[in-house]
């Protein structure tokens, strides 16, 4: 042990108490050993947690830290009430890490000699690849088809619904993957990106059959959310989104049926587009609900989002110019979001024209969308799942069990409601660009995910019902968490929305 000054009384005892509590996952002791302050810090490669409340929530949800032992401890004393401890750790699974903690003593406190951690940084060996994010990854997995294309140098995380030649489509389900045939050709969207010079970095995780918005795959775990540590990544294009947010890939290729591009984009602070229904070929894509499935992608910049659109989208029939002052904010839809998200969306468009539209039957539309999607999902996968529902995680299994129970009559009733809704939505949108939140909240914790699903679906179903293109633009809430501003327009105006998104790039 290296000691630059005499170690203050009780410091090492508190440090050992912390280590013991960490290894036994004693949440109460760990909370007591971290300063109960909004300025307390805890950081690692996944991001920075600010405040005792955030740190406690993260600790309570993670299920314990990796087992390890301390092999070196170095104390740098600042004064009799403050010290820095740097410890070298050795993990049971192999490899070494570092733990750096700033300790402070409160003379009024009795517990642990008054010592508490006010800031901590943890590093552990990175996995060869994170199986929560990737099913398979390479360097690259599939090389680009040209060295001088529009997307040369870009890398793609392909959602595990698209065919990649030489690999099976896994659909987030080990049981499905076990029997899936190896693809002999690329999906059309994958081939187009390769032809434009991009390479495939890997095949990214999705939730089972893309039937979720959370990103919580029951078999492989949830990809981390680096922009909001301790919160869910958003699904079902969760693996592709996290890969982009972490910088593992520059383009996240995914799908959006009920919000699976827009929600992870909002939760992780990315740009994302759900394209007009049918605008991008779905050849080689495993379906969920064909009447609503669309191809989409996510990037860290508006420029790259548009560059991918130049490759994948059909040529526009003419050149139109759009500007930010043509956007109409929809207060009734903004009001469906939490206060912090509503504030972030409104603040991003201070000069936007308000549009008085209050869809009185929105909840009925959402339910009809859910019913129609479920009926189609069972038509697509019911024959295989009939005797295999027990292979699914609890949440997705519940949705497919509901889907199995939808009758033709109920599906027909839902289609009638959706047809009326589509007419109203298209009439309201017209030549306008509408703006409202991409999701109803910031990324929730895993425990909160189910509670916000219906609220978010009320917002995301609008584009799905009418086949509209929708671009999610990242905004920040007053508490500095990522959220999404959704821009929608009439079918076929995808390129206009991509151009508009450039105006928010800062």
C-alpha distance (Angstrom), angle and dihedral (degrees) to the residues before:
residue distance angle dihedral
X1 . . .
X2 3.80 . .
X3 3.81 114.9 .
X4 3.78 120.0 -178.0
X5 3.83 93.8 179.6
X6 3.78 132.7 7.3
X7 3.79 108.2 -67.8
X8 3.83 110.2 -112.8
X9 3.77 116.1 -109.6
X10 3.81 114.8 -87.1
X11 3.81 96.7 9.3
X12 3.79 97.9 110.0
X13 3.79 91.6 42.4
X14 3.81 88.7 55.4
X15 3.81 90.5 46.4
X16 3.82 91.1 52.3
X17 3.80 90.6 46.6
X18 3.78 88.8 53.7
X19 3.79 92.5 50.7
X20 3.80 91.5 48.3
X21 3.81 91.6 49.5
X22 3.80 90.7 47.9
X23 3.80 93.5 53.3
X24 3.82 92.7 46.6
X25 3.83 92.7 42.1
X26 3.79 90.9 -124.5
X27 3.79 97.4 173.2
X28 3.81 95.5 -175.5
X29 3.79 93.1 53.2
X30 3.80 92.4 45.2
X31 3.80 90.8 51.2
X32 3.79 90.2 50.3
X33 3.81 92.0 49.9
X34 3.82 93.3 53.9
X35 3.79 116.0 73.8
X36 3.80 111.5 -102.7
X37 3.79 94.1 -128.1
X38 3.82 136.5 119.5
X39 3.83 87.6 -126.4
X40 3.83 97.2 56.0
X41 3.82 110.3 120.7
X42 3.79 134.8 -151.9
X43 3.80 120.4 174.0
X44 3.78 140.5 173.7
X45 3.79 137.3 153.8
X46 3.81 90.2 -68.5
X47 3.81 93.3 60.4
X48 3.79 146.1 -83.2
X49 3.80 125.2 -59.4
X50 3.81 114.5 -155.9
X51 3.78 121.1 -159.9
X52 3.80 134.5 18.3
X53 3.81 91.6 -94.1
X54 3.82 94.3 58.1
X55 3.80 91.9 44.3
X56 3.80 93.0 49.7
X57 3.82 91.6 48.9
X58 3.79 91.4 50.8
X59 3.79 92.6 47.5
X60 3.79 92.7 48.6
X61 3.79 93.1 52.4
X62 3.81 102.8 43.4
X63 3.82 98.5 71.2
X64 3.80 98.0 -129.2
X65 3.79 136.5 -44.4
X66 3.84 125.4 -83.0
X67 3.80 111.7 -83.3
X68 3.79 113.3 -101.9
X69 3.78 145.6 144.8
X70 3.80 131.9 -129.8
X71 3.80 111.9 -112.5
X72 3.83 100.4 171.7
X73 3.78 134.0 18.2
X74 3.80 124.8 -168.2
X75 3.80 122.2 -173.8
X76 3.78 123.1 -162.2
X77 3.78 109.2 -171.7
X78 3.78 115.9 -148.2
X79 3.80 97.0 179.8
X80 3.78 135.9 -37.5
X81 3.81 91.4 -73.0
X82 3.81 101.3 37.9
X83 3.81 133.8 52.2
X84 3.77 141.1 160.5
X85 3.82 118.7 -133.8
X86 3.79 121.4 -165.5
X87 3.81 114.6 -172.7
X88 3.79 128.8 -173.1
X89 3.79 110.1 -141.6
X90 3.79 130.9 -161.2
X91 3.79 115.6 -153.5
X92 3.79 123.4 -141.4
X93 3.80 88.7 -131.0
X94 3.81 90.0 55.3
X95 3.76 137.1 -92.4
X96 3.77 132.7 66.1
X97 3.77 133.8 -94.6
X98 3.79 141.1 -177.9
X99 3.77 132.2 -120.6
X100 3.80 118.7 -165.7
X101 3.80 119.2 -172.8
X102 3.78 134.0 178.3
X103 3.81 109.0 -149.4
X104 3.81 127.0 -163.5
X105 3.79 129.7 -173.7
X106 3.78 122.7 -137.0
X107 3.83 106.9 -160.1
X108 3.81 90.4 -154.7
X109 3.81 93.5 60.3
X110 3.80 119.1 85.6
X111 3.81 100.8 -173.8
X112 3.82 114.4 93.4
X113 3.78 90.4 -0.6
X114 3.79 90.0 -68.0
X115 3.83 92.4 -67.7
X116 3.81 120.3 139.3
X117 3.79 136.6 164.9
X118 3.80 113.0 -109.9
X119 3.82 97.2 176.8
X120 3.79 133.6 12.7
X121 3.78 137.9 178.7
X122 3.80 123.0 -167.5
X123 3.79 128.2 -166.6
X124 3.80 126.9 -178.0
X125 3.80 131.5 173.5
X126 3.79 111.3 -76.3
X127 3.81 115.1 -118.9
X128 3.80 118.2 -110.5
X129 3.76 83.3 -109.5
X130 3.77 130.6 -16.9
X131 3.79 108.1 -110.1
X132 3.80 90.2 -161.4
X133 3.82 88.3 65.9
X134 3.80 104.3 30.1
X135 3.78 135.2 41.2
X136 3.79 90.4 -170.7
X137 3.78 130.4 -6.9
X138 3.80 136.7 -174.9
X139 3.77 142.7 177.3
X140 2.98 79.0 -96.1
X141 3.78 113.5 -17.6
X142 3.82 91.0 -158.3
X143 3.79 121.7 14.4
X144 3.78 123.0 -130.9
X145 3.78 118.9 -98.4
X146 3.79 95.0 -129.2
X147 3.78 138.5 26.1
X148 3.79 97.3 -144.7
X149 3.79 106.2 43.3
X150 3.79 128.5 128.3
X151 3.81 90.3 -96.5
X152 3.80 99.7 38.4
X153 3.78 110.9 149.2
X154 3.81 93.9 22.7
X155 3.79 121.4 119.4
X156 3.80 127.7 -149.2
X157 3.79 132.5 -145.5
X158 3.81 103.1 -155.3
X159 3.80 117.2 -151.4
X160 3.79 110.0 -122.4
X161 3.80 92.6 -109.6
X162 3.81 96.9 71.5
X163 3.78 121.3 84.7
X164 3.81 114.4 -112.5
X165 3.79 112.4 -172.9
X166 3.79 111.9 -108.9
X167 3.81 94.2 23.6
X168 3.77 135.6 80.0
X169 3.80 122.4 -122.1
X170 3.79 106.9 -109.6
X171 3.83 101.0 -173.4
X172 3.82 90.9 -157.6
X173 3.81 91.2 -71.4
X174 3.82 123.1 110.6
X175 3.80 90.3 -159.2
X176 3.80 92.3 52.9
X177 3.80 92.6 45.0
X178 3.80 91.3 52.4
X179 3.80 91.9 63.5
X180 3.82 101.2 28.4
X181 3.80 117.1 116.2
X182 3.79 121.1 -120.2
X183 3.80 110.5 -101.8
X184 3.79 114.8 -115.8
X185 3.81 94.7 -163.0
X186 3.77 139.1 25.7
X187 3.78 124.1 -98.5
X188 3.80 110.7 -101.3
X189 3.81 94.2 -107.3
X190 3.81 92.2 48.5
X191 3.81 91.6 49.0
X192 3.80 91.6 49.6
X193 3.81 92.3 52.8
X194 3.81 91.2 48.4
X195 3.81 90.4 48.8
X196 3.81 88.5 53.3
X197 3.81 92.0 56.3
X198 3.80 102.5 -95.5
X199 3.80 120.3 128.5
X200 3.80 127.8 -143.5
X201 3.80 109.9 -112.8
X202 3.77 93.2 -172.7
X203 3.79 150.2 -55.3
X204 3.79 109.7 -76.2
X205 3.77 128.9 -146.8
X206 3.78 123.0 -98.8
X207 3.76 132.8 -178.6
X208 3.78 115.8 -95.0
X209 3.82 108.3 -63.2
X210 3.84 87.5 -20.4
X211 3.80 89.9 -81.7
X212 3.80 99.7 141.9
X213 3.80 145.1 56.6
X214 3.81 100.4 -145.6
X215 3.81 107.0 71.3
X216 3.82 91.8 -133.2
X217 3.80 102.9 136.0
X218 3.81 107.5 -169.1
X219 3.82 93.3 -147.4
X220 3.80 104.8 40.9
X221 3.80 102.8 23.5
X222 3.79 129.9 -120.9
X223 3.80 120.1 -55.2
X224 3.81 108.6 -119.9
X225 3.78 121.9 -102.3
X226 3.83 104.4 -132.9
X227 3.81 92.6 -174.3
X228 3.83 93.2 53.9
X229 3.82 109.3 23.5
X230 3.79 115.5 -152.0
X231 3.81 92.1 23.3
X232 3.80 129.8 99.7
X233 3.82 120.8 -90.5
X234 3.80 97.7 -134.0
X235 3.77 123.4 -116.1
X236 2.86 169.8 -50.9
X237 3.83 91.9 -13.1
X238 3.79 86.8 43.9
X239 3.79 99.8 129.1
X240 3.80 92.7 50.3
X241 3.81 91.1 47.6
X242 3.80 94.9 49.5
X243 3.80 91.9 45.8
X244 3.81 89.0 56.4
X245 3.80 94.9 42.8
X246 3.82 90.3 51.8
X247 3.80 93.2 46.4
X248 3.81 93.7 -115.4
X249 3.81 87.9 124.9
X250 3.79 133.9 8.0
X251 3.83 97.4 -142.0
X252 3.79 126.2 43.7
X253 3.80 110.5 -158.7
X254 3.79 111.3 -157.8
X255 3.77 146.8 138.2
X256 3.78 134.4 -106.5
X257 3.79 121.1 -154.3
X258 3.78 102.1 146.0
X259 3.81 100.5 0.6
X260 3.80 106.6 -50.0
X261 3.82 94.4 139.9
X262 3.79 98.5 34.9
X263 3.81 97.3 47.3
X264 3.84 99.1 50.5
X265 3.81 88.7 41.8
X266 3.80 90.0 55.1
X267 3.80 94.5 43.7
X268 3.81 93.9 48.1
X269 3.79 101.9 37.1
X270 3.81 96.9 -111.2
X271 3.77 136.0 138.8
X272 3.79 110.4 -114.1
X273 3.79 139.7 171.6
X274 3.77 132.8 -155.0
X275 3.81 103.0 -162.8
X276 3.80 127.5 -138.8
X277 3.76 110.9 -80.3
X278 3.80 107.3 -84.3
X279 3.81 95.0 4.7
X280 3.82 92.8 116.2
X281 3.79 121.0 40.3
X282 3.82 116.3 -102.0
X283 3.79 92.8 -162.4
X284 3.82 108.0 138.5
X285 3.83 92.9 18.4
X286 3.80 121.5 124.5
X287 3.82 104.9 -129.2
X288 3.77 131.6 -132.4
X289 3.82 101.0 177.7
X290 3.80 112.6 -8.3
X291 3.81 95.7 -158.5
X292 3.81 89.9 61.3
X293 3.84 107.1 23.3
X294 3.79 115.4 115.2
X295 3.80 135.5 171.2
X296 3.79 117.1 -115.7
X297 3.79 142.4 161.7
X298 3.80 141.8 -152.8
X299 3.79 132.0 -145.1
X300 3.78 139.6 169.8
X301 3.81 92.7 -119.0
X302 3.78 136.2 46.9
X303 3.81 89.1 -136.0
X304 3.80 93.7 60.4
X305 3.80 91.7 42.1
X306 3.80 87.8 59.2
X307 3.81 93.3 42.9
X308 3.79 90.5 57.0
X309 3.80 88.7 48.4
X310 3.79 89.7 54.8
X311 3.81 87.1 59.2
X312 3.80 102.3 40.2
X313 3.80 105.0 31.6
X314 3.80 124.7 79.7
X315 3.76 117.5 -106.9
X316 3.80 112.9 -84.3
X317 3.83 113.7 -111.8
X318 3.78 90.1 -127.6
X319 3.75 140.1 -7.8
X320 3.78 115.0 -92.4
X321 3.75 126.0 179.0
X322 3.77 121.6 -139.6
X323 3.77 130.8 -177.2
X324 3.77 137.0 -167.2
X325 3.80 91.7 -105.1
X326 3.81 89.6 66.3
X327 3.81 92.2 65.1
X328 3.79 117.8 108.7
X329 3.80 116.6 -152.8
X330 3.81 113.1 -146.3
X331 3.84 106.6 -143.6
X332 3.81 93.8 -170.0
X333 3.81 90.7 58.4
X334 3.80 93.8 40.9
X335 3.79 86.6 54.9
X336 3.81 90.6 60.5
X337 3.80 90.4 68.0
X338 3.77 128.8 79.2
X339 3.79 115.8 -85.9
X340 3.80 95.2 -104.1
X341 3.81 93.6 50.1
X342 3.81 92.0 44.4
X343 3.80 89.3 52.5
X344 3.82 92.8 48.9
X345 3.81 92.5 49.7
X346 3.81 94.1 46.0
X347 3.81 93.0 45.9
X348 3.82 90.1 53.1
X349 3.83 89.7 59.8
X350 3.80 106.7 36.3
X351 3.82 93.3 156.9
X352 3.81 98.7 40.1
X353 3.78 118.9 129.7
X354 3.81 112.1 -113.5
X355 3.80 115.5 -124.8
X356 3.78 116.9 -150.2
X357 3.78 102.3 -140.1
X358 3.76 121.8 135.5
X359 3.81 109.7 176.7
X360 3.79 98.8 -147.7
X361 3.81 93.5 -167.2
X362 3.79 97.0 46.1
X363 3.79 94.9 121.8
X364 3.80 89.8 49.6
X365 3.80 88.6 50.2
X366 3.79 91.1 51.2
X367 3.79 91.7 50.9
X368 3.81 91.9 47.3
X369 3.80 89.5 49.8
X370 3.80 90.7 50.4
X371 3.82 90.7 48.7
X372 3.79 94.2 46.4
X373 3.79 92.4 46.6
X374 3.80 91.0 48.4
X375 3.79 93.6 50.2
X376 3.80 91.6 51.2
X377 3.81 92.3 44.5
X378 3.79 90.4 56.2
X379 3.81 90.9 46.4
X380 3.81 88.4 53.7
X381 3.81 99.1 44.3
X382 3.79 109.3 7.8
X383 3.79 96.7 98.9
X384 3.80 90.9 57.2
X385 3.80 96.1 38.0
X386 3.81 97.5 46.5
X387 3.80 91.8 92.7
X388 3.81 96.3 24.4
X389 3.81 105.6 55.7
X390 3.79 88.5 115.3
X391 3.82 88.9 66.0
X392 3.82 90.5 67.1
X393 3.78 128.4 86.8
X394 3.78 115.7 -103.2
X395 3.82 98.9 -101.3
X396 3.81 96.6 45.8
X397 3.80 91.3 41.0
X398 3.80 89.0 55.9
X399 3.80 91.0 53.0
X400 3.79 93.0 49.6
X401 3.81 90.9 46.5
X402 3.78 87.8 54.6
X403 3.81 89.7 45.7
X404 3.82 90.7 53.7
X405 3.80 89.8 56.6
X406 3.84 96.3 53.5
X407 3.81 109.1 109.6
X408 3.79 127.2 -147.6
X409 3.78 88.8 -110.4
X410 3.81 91.9 53.8
X411 3.80 90.4 47.1
X412 3.80 90.6 50.7
X413 3.81 91.1 50.1
X414 3.81 89.7 50.2
X415 3.81 91.2 50.3
X416 3.81 90.1 52.9
X417 3.81 91.7 51.7
X418 3.81 90.8 46.6
X419 3.81 92.3 49.7
X420 3.81 90.3 55.6
X421 3.79 90.9 44.7
X422 3.80 91.6 50.2
X423 3.78 91.2 53.7
X424 3.80 92.3 51.2
X425 3.82 94.0 45.0
X426 3.80 94.0 49.1
X427 3.80 90.6 47.8
X428 3.80 92.2 51.1
X429 3.80 94.0 45.3
X430 3.80 95.7 46.3
X431 3.80 107.9 140.8
X432 3.78 92.8 -21.7
X433 3.78 131.3 106.9
X434 3.79 108.7 -134.0
X435 3.79 123.7 -154.2
X436 3.80 129.3 -159.4
X437 3.83 137.2 130.2
X438 3.81 119.7 -55.3
X439 3.82 89.7 -144.6
X440 3.78 132.5 11.0
X441 3.79 95.3 -117.7
X442 3.75 144.8 8.9
X443 3.79 114.3 -84.9
X444 3.80 106.7 -59.2
X445 3.77 126.2 -146.0
X446 3.80 116.8 -98.2
X447 3.79 89.8 -100.0
X448 3.81 91.2 54.3
X449 3.82 97.9 43.6
X450 3.82 98.5 93.7
X451 3.81 91.7 49.4
X452 3.83 94.6 60.8
X453 3.83 98.7 39.4
X454 3.82 97.3 92.5
X455 3.82 92.5 43.7
X456 3.78 90.9 53.6
X457 3.82 92.8 44.4
X458 3.82 89.6 57.0
X459 3.80 86.8 63.3
X460 3.80 100.9 36.9
X461 3.82 97.0 45.5
X462 3.81 92.4 67.7
X463 3.81 94.5 72.8
X464 3.81 91.2 38.9
X465 3.80 94.0 53.2
X466 3.81 94.3 50.2
X467 3.82 98.2 34.4
X468 3.80 91.0 -119.2
X469 3.80 126.5 165.0
X470 3.79 112.1 -116.1
X471 3.79 129.8 -170.1
X472 3.80 121.4 -163.0
X473 3.80 114.0 -149.1
X474 3.82 118.5 -165.3
X475 3.81 118.2 -114.4
X476 3.80 131.5 168.9
X477 3.78 127.5 -124.9
X478 3.83 123.0 -133.6
X479 3.82 86.8 -98.0
X480 3.84 89.1 55.0
X481 3.80 97.0 -111.0
X482 3.81 121.3 136.8
X483 3.79 121.1 -101.4
X484 3.78 135.4 164.2
X485 3.80 135.2 -111.9
X486 3.80 108.6 -155.7
X487 3.81 120.8 -149.2
X488 3.81 116.8 -167.4
X489 3.79 132.4 -179.5
X490 3.77 139.9 166.9
X491 3.82 119.2 -58.0
X492 3.80 111.1 -77.6
X493 3.81 95.9 27.6
X494 3.81 93.7 102.8
X495 3.80 93.0 121.7
X496 3.80 91.8 51.7
X497 3.80 90.0 55.5
X498 3.80 92.0 47.8
X499 3.80 89.3 52.5
X500 3.79 91.0 48.6
X501 3.79 91.5 52.2
X502 3.81 88.4 63.4
X503 3.78 88.4 68.6
X504 3.80 90.9 64.5
X505 3.80 95.6 50.0
X506 3.74 109.5 111.9
